[in-house]
Structures are given as structure tokens and as C-alpha cells.
Amino acid sequence: MKKPLLYTYVVLLFLTITTALVSTSIEVSTLAVSLIMGLSAIKFLLVAFQFMELRKANSFWKICLTLVLALIILLVLLLF
């Protein structure tokens, strides 16, 4: 396995464990939802750019993906 992929995998594991700890240690509130959504967004971007090789894609697709992700997070936070 290539080293950048291994490092990304370790970061994803760390973020997953952190998300699990946040969800069990903090009662359900806007802060908890914001933290979980933020960590999930970081994980989503890591997977998209590293494993799906989106970093080699056209800038349009990078911007579209990031804007759609921001829109989804904003909608979830506003509905909560």
C-alpha cells in the first residue's frame, strides 16, 4: 500500500473514532451535530479526493462537490 493512502486511512480511522466519542459523550445539541457534521465532511472530502482520485479531476467538479457538501451540511444544521 502506498504511504499517502495509508496515512489517509489512519486519519479516517482517527476521525471515525473521534466521531463515535463525540456522539456518546455530548448530549444531542447543536454543538454535537455541528461537530459530527464537520468531522463527516472532512472524512467525505478525504475519501473523494484521495481514494476516488478527484484531485486529478477538473476544477469544476472539485468546486461542485465542495459546494454541494456545504449545502447539505447547511441544510442539516438549519433543520436541526
Number of C-alpha atoms within 10 A of each C-alpha: 5 6 8 10 13 11 11 16 17 12 15 19 13 12 17 16 12 14 19 12 12 17 15 10 10 11 11 11 10 12 13 17 19 16 16 20 18 15 16 17 17 15 18 15 17 18 17 15 14 16 13 12 11 17 13 10 11 9 11 8 12 16 11 11 15 14 12 11 15 14 12 14 18 14 11 13 14 9 7 10
